[in-house]
Amino acid sequence: MKKILLVCSAGMSTSLLVSKMQQAAKDKNIECSISATGEAELKENMDGTNVILLGPQVRFLLSKVKKLVEPNGIKVEVINSVNYGTMNGELVLKQALDLIK
């Protein structure tokens, strides 16, 4: 099963987006685990993760997170700002799945 982890400052602002992504995955019959965490809890929550998407507000963490997780084969990218702002779960899910392929 694919595991997608969204990261923001405290894991709060990405919670709604997680719900929208889960609904999009369900609608498309895509089996995956999608969750959110704050940057401080990233290390504890990254086991088994295939892709990490950073909220636009923490884009400054991109190089730090890449150094931490890419040796484990985990892909990292910043969520598109427009898709994040509009909480477009379908397009953010597509972004994550495209990274896993």
N, CA, C and O of each residue as an XYZ file, in Angstrom:
404
protein
N       0.843     -1.181      0.000
C       0.000      0.000      0.000
C       0.889      1.245      0.000
O       1.892      1.309      0.712
N       0.508      2.217     -0.799
C       1.260      3.467     -0.870
C       0.983      4.307      0.372
O      -0.155      4.396      0.833
N       2.030      4.918      0.905
C       1.872      5.765      2.085
C       2.325      7.181      1.745
O       3.465      7.407      1.339
N       1.401      8.130      1.919
C       1.643      9.538      1.613
C       1.571     10.322      2.917
O       0.622     10.180      3.687
N       2.581     11.145      3.155
C       2.635     11.941      4.380
C       2.711     13.418      4.018
O       3.594     13.838      3.270
N       1.779     14.201      4.554
C       1.781     15.650      4.361
C       2.386     16.293      5.592
O       2.100     15.885      6.718
N       3.222     17.300      5.380
C       3.911     17.959      6.486
C       3.655     19.455      6.433
O       3.805     20.086      5.387
N       3.265     20.016      7.575
C       3.161     21.473      7.707
C       3.755     21.846      9.065
O       4.418     21.025      9.699
N       3.527     23.047      9.503
C       4.133     23.498     10.766
C       3.740     22.614     11.942
O       4.595     22.148     12.694
N       2.437     22.386     12.092
C       1.975     21.589     13.228
C       1.087     20.420     12.820
O       0.613     19.681     13.683
N       0.852     20.239     11.531
C       0.002     19.143     11.073
C      -1.466     19.489     11.058
O      -2.295     18.646     10.717
N      -1.806     20.714     11.422
C      -3.209     21.107     11.517
C      -3.784     21.545     10.170
O      -4.862     21.099      9.778
N      -3.073     22.408      9.470
C      -3.628     22.956      8.230
C      -3.724     21.906      7.131
O      -4.506     22.066      6.193
N      -2.949     20.845      7.230
C      -3.014     19.801      6.210
C      -4.099     18.766      6.500
O      -4.385     17.927      5.644
N      -4.703     18.804      7.673
C      -5.709     17.802      8.039
C      -6.911     17.800      7.101
O      -7.384     16.735      6.705
N      -7.409     18.978      6.742
C      -8.540     19.057      5.816
C      -8.133     18.514      4.446
O      -8.904     17.807      3.798
N      -6.934     18.847      4.018
C      -6.452     18.362      2.723
C      -6.324     16.837      2.728
O      -6.612     16.190      1.721
N      -5.900     16.269      3.836
C      -5.827     14.810      3.958
C      -7.208     14.205      3.720
O      -7.333     13.230      2.979
N      -8.242     14.770      4.336
C      -9.613     14.268      4.155
C     -10.035     14.327      2.692
O     -10.634     13.387      2.171
N      -9.716     15.439      2.036
C     -10.075     15.604      0.618
C      -9.314     14.594     -0.253
O      -9.872     14.044     -1.203
N      -8.054     14.358      0.073
C      -7.259     13.385     -0.681
C      -7.780     11.965     -0.460
O      -7.833     11.170     -1.398
N      -8.162     11.646      0.775
C      -8.704     10.321      1.073
C      -9.990     10.083      0.292
O     -10.222      8.985     -0.216
N     -10.827     11.117      0.198
C     -12.071     10.998     -0.561
C     -11.775     10.789     -2.045
O     -12.413      9.964     -2.700
N     -10.801     11.541     -2.574
C     -10.423     11.395     -3.986
C      -9.892      9.986     -4.254
O     -10.214      9.386     -5.280
N      -9.085      9.460     -3.340
C      -8.544      8.105     -3.492
C      -9.669      7.073     -3.463
O      -9.670      6.126     -4.248
N     -10.614      7.260     -2.564
C     -11.755      6.345     -2.455
C     -12.575      6.369     -3.742
O     -12.968      5.322     -4.257
N     -12.832      7.580     -4.260
C     -13.617      7.733     -5.491
C     -12.953      7.052     -6.684
O     -13.635      6.583     -7.595
N     -11.621      6.999     -6.676
C     -10.872      6.415     -7.796
C     -10.406      4.983     -7.501
O      -9.650      4.397     -8.275
N     -10.864      4.431     -6.377
C     -10.470      3.075     -5.968
C      -8.958      2.907     -5.879
O      -8.407      1.891     -6.304
N      -8.294      3.921     -5.317
C      -6.848      3.870     -5.119
C      -6.594      3.543     -3.653
O      -7.044      4.257     -2.756
N      -5.870      2.459     -3.424
C      -5.585      2.047     -2.057
C      -4.307      2.727     -1.580
O      -3.222      2.462     -2.099
N      -4.442      3.598     -0.597
C      -3.268      4.276     -0.050
C      -3.581      4.801      1.346
O      -4.737      4.961      1.736
N      -2.517      5.058      2.071
C      -2.622      5.635      3.408
C      -2.151      7.083      3.308
O      -1.048      7.351      2.830
N      -2.983      8.008      3.758
C      -2.649      9.431      3.692
C      -2.794     10.007      5.092
O      -3.834      9.854      5.732
N      -1.743     10.671      5.564
C      -1.804     11.275      6.894
C      -1.021     12.576      6.905
O      -0.310     12.905      5.955
N      -1.167     13.312      8.006
C      -0.486     14.602      8.156
C       0.283     14.616      9.465
O      -0.088     13.952     10.434
N       1.356     15.383      9.471
C       2.153     15.536     10.683
C       2.805     16.908     10.684
O       2.906     17.564      9.647
N       3.236     17.323     11.837
C       3.995     18.559     11.946
C       5.461     18.272     11.692
O       5.904     17.129     11.798
N       6.210     19.304     11.357
C       7.630     19.099     11.045
C       8.394     18.473     12.206
O       9.320     17.692     11.984
N       8.020     18.803     13.438
C       8.723     18.282     14.612
C       8.546     16.771     14.776
O       9.395     16.110     15.375
N       7.447     16.222     14.247
C       7.164     14.789     14.382
C       7.504     13.997     13.127
O       7.177     12.814     13.038
N       8.148     14.625     12.164
C       8.419     13.964     10.884
C       9.199     12.664     11.054
O       8.818     11.640     10.487
N      10.280     12.690     11.822
C      11.117     11.489     11.974
C      10.326     10.305     12.519
O      10.523      9.171     12.084
N       9.432     10.567     13.469
C       8.651      9.480     14.074
C       7.590      8.932     13.128
O       7.142      7.798     13.296
N       7.184      9.719     12.134
C       6.066      9.326     11.273
C       6.455      8.926      9.855
O       5.577      8.649      9.037
N       7.748      8.889      9.543
C       8.143      8.658      8.152
C       8.362      7.191      7.781
O       8.526      6.886      6.600
N       8.369      6.283      8.741
C       8.597      4.869      8.436
C       7.558      4.336      7.451
O       6.355      4.513      7.642
N       8.037      3.690      6.409
C       7.147      3.086      5.423
C       6.549      4.060      4.430
O       5.758      3.669      3.572
N       6.923      5.334      4.540
C       6.362      6.363      3.662
C       7.000      6.292      2.279
O       8.207      6.089      2.151
N       6.174      6.462      1.243
C       6.662      6.502     -0.137
C       6.936      7.922     -0.602
O       7.884      8.169     -1.347
N       6.097      8.859     -0.156
C       6.244     10.247     -0.594
C       5.839     11.197      0.527
O       4.880     10.951      1.259
N       6.593     12.288      0.643
C       6.290     13.345      1.605
C       6.010     14.614      0.820
O       6.806     15.030     -0.022
N       4.863     15.223      1.109
C       4.510     16.496      0.491
C       4.521     17.570      1.564
O       3.870     17.439      2.601
N       5.269     18.632      1.301
C       5.364     19.742      2.247
C       4.337     20.806      1.910
O       4.138     21.141      0.742
N       3.683     21.338      2.936
C       2.794     22.473      2.732
C       3.608     23.666      2.256
O       4.773     23.805      2.630
N       3.012     24.534      1.431
C       3.754     25.686      0.901
C       4.371     26.566      1.986
O       5.409     27.190      1.764
N       3.738     26.618      3.159
C       4.244     27.466      4.235
C       5.531     26.938      4.863
O       6.200     27.657      5.605
N       5.881     25.678      4.569
C       7.136     25.120      5.085
C       8.080     24.719      3.946
O       8.929     23.843      4.114
N       7.926     25.360      2.804
C       8.787     25.049      1.648
C      10.264     25.241      1.966
O      11.123     24.622      1.338
N      10.563     26.107      2.950
C      11.960     26.336      3.350
C      12.614     25.076      3.921
O      13.838     25.019      4.036
N      11.818     24.072      4.280
C      12.343     22.817      4.834
C      12.724     21.800      3.760
O      13.239     20.729      4.080
N      12.479     22.121      2.498
C      12.652     21.139      1.427
C      14.034     20.483      1.422
O      14.125     19.255      1.410
N      15.100     21.267      1.430
C      16.439     20.655      1.357
C      16.752     19.843      2.613
O      17.372     18.783      2.524
N      16.333     20.325      3.766
C      16.562     19.608      5.029
C      15.833     18.256      5.023
O      16.404     17.233      5.401
N      14.576     18.265      4.594
C      13.786     17.033      4.572
C      14.347     16.069      3.526
O      14.414     14.864      3.771
N      14.750     16.585      2.365
C      15.340     15.718      1.339
C      16.572     14.994      1.875
O      16.728     13.792      1.660
N      17.444     15.719      2.571
C      18.651     15.098      3.138
C      18.290     13.992      4.123
O      18.961     12.963      4.193
N      17.226     14.219      4.878
C      16.795     13.264      5.893
C      16.187     12.001      5.285
O      16.486     10.895      5.736
N      15.336     12.155      4.266
C      14.538     11.015      3.807
C      14.936     10.401      2.471
O      14.641      9.230      2.231
N      15.592     11.151      1.599
C      15.915     10.586      0.284
C      16.844      9.374      0.348
O      16.730      8.490     -0.501
N      17.776      9.295      1.333
C      18.576      8.064      1.435
C      17.717      6.821      1.686
O      18.151      5.700      1.421
N      16.499      7.022      2.196
C      15.571      5.915      2.442
C      14.653      5.670      1.245
O      13.739      4.848      1.321
N      14.893      6.385      0.135
C      14.077      6.191     -1.063
C      12.745      6.910     -1.039
O      11.869      6.618     -1.853
N      12.578      7.848     -0.114
C      11.323      8.595      0.000
C      11.411      9.850     -0.866
O      12.364     10.623     -0.763
N      10.411     10.040     -1.715
C      10.353     11.229     -2.573
C       9.768     12.397     -1.779
O       8.908     12.205     -0.920
N      10.246     13.618     -2.078
C       9.782     14.817     -1.370
C       9.509     15.925     -2.380
O      10.276     16.136     -3.319
N       8.402     16.624     -2.165
C       8.065     17.763     -3.018
C       7.179     18.720     -2.225
O       6.540     18.330     -1.247
N       7.153     19.982     -2.663
C       6.269     20.982     -2.060
C       4.932     20.926     -2.791
O       4.895     20.837     -4.018
N       3.838     20.979     -2.042
C       2.498     20.976     -2.634
C       2.298     22.259     -3.430
O       2.653     23.347     -2.975
N       1.733     22.123     -4.611
C       1.394     23.272     -5.440
C       0.541     24.247     -4.624
O      -0.463     23.847     -4.035
N       0.934     25.524     -4.588
C       0.269     26.531     -3.748
C      -1.209     26.697     -4.063
O      -2.031     26.813     -3.154
N      -1.551     26.710     -5.349
C      -2.953     26.887     -5.740
C      -3.773     25.687     -5.287
O      -4.861     25.849     -4.734
N      -3.258     24.487     -5.518
C      -3.975     23.277     -5.106
C      -4.115     23.204     -3.591
O      -5.124     22.724     -3.074
N      -3.101     23.682     -2.887
C      -3.157     23.709     -1.425
C      -4.197     24.728     -0.959
O      -5.030     24.436     -0.101
N      -4.133     25.914     -1.533
C      -5.049     26.989     -1.140
C      -6.507     26.667     -1.403
O      -7.388     27.086     -0.654
N      -6.762     25.914     -2.478
C      -8.143     25.539     -2.809
C      -8.513     24.175     -2.228
O      -9.625     23.687     -2.430
N      -7.565     23.561     -1.501
C      -7.771     22.239     -0.895
C      -8.238     21.226     -1.939
O      -9.190     20.480     -1.713
N      -7.555     21.211     -3.085
C      -7.901     20.313     -4.183
C      -7.253     18.944     -3.947
O      -6.147     18.669     -4.412
N      -7.966     18.112     -3.222
C      -7.451     16.797     -2.859
C      -7.118     15.920     -4.045
O      -6.152     15.157     -4.006
N      -7.910     16.022     -5.103
C      -7.686     15.195     -6.287
C      -6.342     15.513     -6.945
O      -5.589     14.602     -7.289
N      -6.041     16.800     -7.121
C      -4.782     17.175     -7.774
C      -3.565     16.944     -6.881
O      -2.492     16.600     -7.376
N      -3.722     17.128     -5.577
C      -2.597     16.864     -4.668
C      -2.334     15.357     -4.601
O      -1.182     14.931     -4.524
N      -3.391     14.558     -4.628
C      -3.225     13.100     -4.682
C      -2.484     12.711     -5.961
O      -1.576     11.881     -5.924
N      -2.864     13.301     -7.079
C      -2.191     13.031     -8.355
C      -0.711     13.402     -8.268
O       0.146     12.662     -8.751
N      -0.414     14.545     -7.653
C       0.974     14.982     -7.485
C       1.770     13.917     -6.723
O       2.882     13.562     -7.113
N       1.188     13.416     -5.637
C       1.864     12.396     -4.824
C       2.056     11.098     -5.604
O       3.142     10.518     -5.593
N       1.012     10.649     -6.275
C       1.091      9.383     -7.011
C       2.070      9.469     -8.177
O       2.747      8.489     -8.489
N       2.152     10.631     -8.824
C       3.113     10.821     -9.913
C       4.551     10.685     -9.412
O       5.423     10.212    -10.141
N       4.796     11.097     -8.175
C       6.139     10.977     -7.594
C       6.495      9.520     -7.285
O       7.660      9.130     -7.362
N       5.505      8.740     -6.945
C       5.731      7.341     -6.571
C       6.044      6.483     -7.795
O       6.799      5.516     -7.691
N       5.481      6.818     -8.938
C       5.655      6.012    -10.160
C       7.097      5.878    -10.568
O       7.397      5.231    -11.571
